[in-house]
Amino acid sequence: MKELPTYQSLVDSFAKLPGIGAKTAERLAFSVLEMKEEDAKQFAQAIEDAKAKVHPCPVCGLYTEEETCDVCHDPSRDHSTCIVVAKAKDALSFEKLNDYHGVYHVLGGLLSPSKGIGEGELKIDQLLSRAKSEGFKEVVIATNPTLEGETTALYLARLLQKERIEASRLAYGLPVGANLDYADALTLQRALKGRKKL
């Protein structure tokens, strides 16, 4: 059977998504081909709209469609406590708990010299600036318990301690090597409540 370039382009596009292998990409591409015309257009429009309208908050890095995100402009939020996450999606796990009322800061990744990611590629300077201007009393470092996550946490803790800001780390209720977006609510609650100083 002759290869269809347009179909293959669709498969290749799906394969760029995290966690999507070749077979899953093929299934997704076939699903799109089998959609009603109206549903396919709506699907394509949703992607286009998301890319055009959703952007990182200039203050904290969470995604928003407004000038700043809901968390940053909510006066009831406790600005003395900040949870630092690698990616914006990690903050959603804490928001679902309805148990945390502080603010967030998105680093935009983790320190990884082997991948060429140093402190200049992350929003570390912005974190330190916010810590001073907003008066953070505690910064909870909620990076994944991986080598890069631990390295980043220790580096941030040293910088924050120099500024006399308490740095804490999530307790190890999360298994090593796990990702925050796969953790259940109970595990996250225990990890947050059992955090410790670095």
C-alpha positions as CSV (number, residue, x, y, z in Angstrom):
1,M,0.0,0.0,0.0
2,K,1.3,3.4,-1.0
3,E,2.2,5.7,1.9
4,L,-0.1,8.7,2.4
5,P,2.1,11.8,3.2
6,T,-0.7,13.7,4.8
7,Y,-1.7,10.8,7.0
8,Q,2.0,10.2,7.9
9,S,2.4,13.9,8.8
10,L,-0.6,13.6,11.2
11,V,1.0,10.4,12.8
12,D,4.3,12.3,13.2
13,S,2.5,15.2,14.8
14,F,0.8,13.0,17.4
15,A,4.1,11.2,18.1
16,K,5.6,14.5,19.3
17,L,3.3,14.4,22.3
18,P,4.8,13.0,25.5
19,G,4.0,9.4,26.2
20,I,2.7,8.7,22.7
21,G,4.5,5.9,20.9
22,A,4.3,5.0,17.2
23,K,1.2,2.7,17.5
24,T,-0.8,5.1,19.7
25,A,0.1,7.9,17.2
26,E,-1.3,5.8,14.4
27,R,-4.5,5.0,16.3
28,L,-5.0,8.7,17.1
29,A,-4.4,9.7,13.4
30,F,-7.0,7.1,12.3
31,S,-9.4,8.5,14.9
32,V,-9.1,11.9,13.4
33,L,-9.6,10.5,9.9
34,E,-12.8,8.8,11.1
35,M,-14.2,11.9,12.8
36,K,-17.1,13.8,11.4
37,E,-15.9,16.8,9.4
38,E,-17.4,19.2,12.0
39,D,-15.7,17.4,14.9
40,A,-12.4,17.4,13.2
41,K,-12.6,21.2,12.5
42,Q,-13.6,21.8,16.1
43,F,-10.6,19.7,17.3
44,A,-8.2,21.7,15.0
45,Q,-9.8,25.0,16.1
46,A,-9.4,24.1,19.8
47,I,-5.7,23.5,19.3
48,E,-5.3,26.8,17.4
49,D,-7.3,28.7,20.0
50,A,-5.2,27.2,22.9
51,K,-1.9,28.2,21.2
52,A,-3.3,31.8,20.4
53,K,-5.0,32.6,23.7
54,V,-3.3,30.7,26.5
55,H,0.1,32.0,27.8
56,P,2.3,31.9,30.9
57,C,1.4,34.4,33.6
58,P,4.2,37.0,33.5
59,V,4.4,36.9,37.4
60,C,4.4,33.2,38.3
61,G,4.4,31.2,35.0
62,L,1.0,29.4,35.4
63,Y,-1.1,29.3,32.3
64,T,-3.8,31.9,31.8
65,E,-5.9,33.6,29.2
66,E,-5.9,36.9,31.1
67,E,-3.1,39.4,31.7
68,T,-2.2,37.6,34.9
69,C,-3.4,34.3,36.3
70,D,-6.3,33.8,38.9
71,V,-3.8,32.9,41.6
72,C,-1.7,36.0,41.3
73,H,-4.5,38.5,41.3
74,D,-6.6,36.7,44.0
75,P,-6.2,39.0,47.2
76,S,-7.2,36.1,49.4
77,R,-4.1,34.1,48.5
78,D,-1.3,33.8,51.1
79,H,1.7,35.4,49.6
80,S,4.0,34.4,52.4
81,T,4.1,30.8,51.1
82,C,5.1,29.8,47.6
83,I,5.3,26.4,46.0
84,V,7.9,26.1,43.3
85,V,7.3,23.7,40.5
86,A,9.2,22.7,37.3
87,K,6.2,22.9,35.0
88,A,2.8,24.7,35.1
89,K,0.9,21.4,35.0
90,D,2.5,20.4,38.3
91,A,0.7,23.2,40.1
92,L,-2.7,21.8,39.0
93,S,-2.2,18.8,41.3
94,F,-2.0,21.1,44.3
95,E,-4.9,23.2,43.2
96,K,-7.1,20.1,43.0
97,L,-6.5,19.5,46.8
98,N,-8.3,22.7,47.7
99,D,-6.0,22.6,50.7
100,Y,-3.3,25.1,49.7
101,H,-3.9,28.8,49.5
102,G,-0.5,30.2,48.8
103,V,1.1,31.2,45.5
104,Y,3.2,29.4,42.9
105,H,6.4,29.9,40.9
106,V,7.1,27.9,37.7
107,L,10.8,27.4,37.0
108,G,10.3,26.2,33.4
109,G,12.3,23.0,33.9
110,L,15.0,21.5,36.1
111,L,18.7,21.9,36.3
112,S,20.3,19.4,34.0
113,P,23.9,20.0,32.8
114,S,23.8,16.9,30.6
115,K,20.9,18.5,28.7
116,G,22.5,22.0,28.7
117,I,20.0,23.4,31.2
118,G,21.7,25.7,33.7
119,E,20.3,28.4,36.0
120,G,20.2,30.9,33.1
121,E,17.5,28.8,31.3
122,L,15.3,28.6,34.4
123,K,13.3,31.4,36.2
124,I,15.4,31.3,39.3
125,D,16.3,35.1,39.3
126,Q,12.6,35.8,39.0
127,L,11.9,33.6,42.0
128,L,14.5,35.4,44.2
129,S,13.1,38.7,43.1
130,R,9.5,37.7,43.9
131,A,10.6,36.3,47.2
132,K,11.9,39.7,48.2
133,S,9.2,41.9,46.7
134,E,6.2,39.7,47.9
135,G,7.8,38.8,51.3
136,F,7.9,35.0,51.0
137,K,8.5,33.4,54.4
138,E,8.6,29.9,53.1
139,V,9.3,28.4,49.7
140,V,8.1,24.8,49.3
141,I,10.3,23.2,46.6
142,A,8.0,20.7,44.8
143,T,10.2,19.3,42.1
144,N,9.9,15.6,41.1
145,P,12.1,13.3,43.3
146,T,14.5,12.5,40.4
147,L,18.2,13.3,40.1
148,E,17.5,16.6,38.3
149,G,14.7,17.5,40.8
150,E,16.9,16.9,43.8
151,T,19.8,18.8,42.3
152,T,17.4,21.8,41.6
153,A,15.9,21.6,45.0
154,L,19.3,21.7,46.8
155,Y,20.5,24.5,44.6
156,L,17.4,26.6,45.3
157,A,17.5,25.9,49.0
158,R,21.1,27.3,49.2
159,L,20.1,30.4,47.4
160,L,17.0,31.0,49.5
161,Q,18.9,30.4,52.7
162,K,21.4,33.1,51.8
163,E,18.3,35.4,51.5
164,R,17.1,34.2,54.9
165,I,14.0,32.6,53.4
166,E,12.9,29.2,54.7
167,A,13.1,26.5,52.1
168,S,11.3,23.2,52.5
169,R,10.9,20.1,50.4
170,L,7.9,17.9,49.9
171,A,8.1,14.8,52.1
172,Y,8.9,11.5,50.4
173,G,5.3,10.3,50.3
174,L,6.0,10.4,46.5
175,P,8.0,7.4,45.2
176,V,11.4,8.2,43.7
177,G,11.2,8.6,40.0
178,A,7.5,9.4,40.0
179,N,5.9,12.5,38.3
180,L,3.6,14.8,40.2
181,D,0.9,14.7,37.6
182,Y,0.4,10.9,38.3
183,A,0.2,11.2,42.1
184,D,-3.1,10.7,43.8
185,A,-4.6,13.4,46.1
186,L,-3.9,11.5,49.3
187,T,-0.2,11.0,48.5
188,L,0.1,14.7,47.5
189,Q,-1.6,15.8,50.8
190,R,0.7,13.7,52.9
191,A,3.8,14.9,51.0
192,L,2.8,18.5,51.4
193,K,2.0,18.2,55.1
194,G,5.1,16.2,55.8
195,R,7.5,18.6,54.0
196,K,10.8,19.2,55.7
197,K,13.4,22.0,55.8
198,L,16.4,21.6,53.6
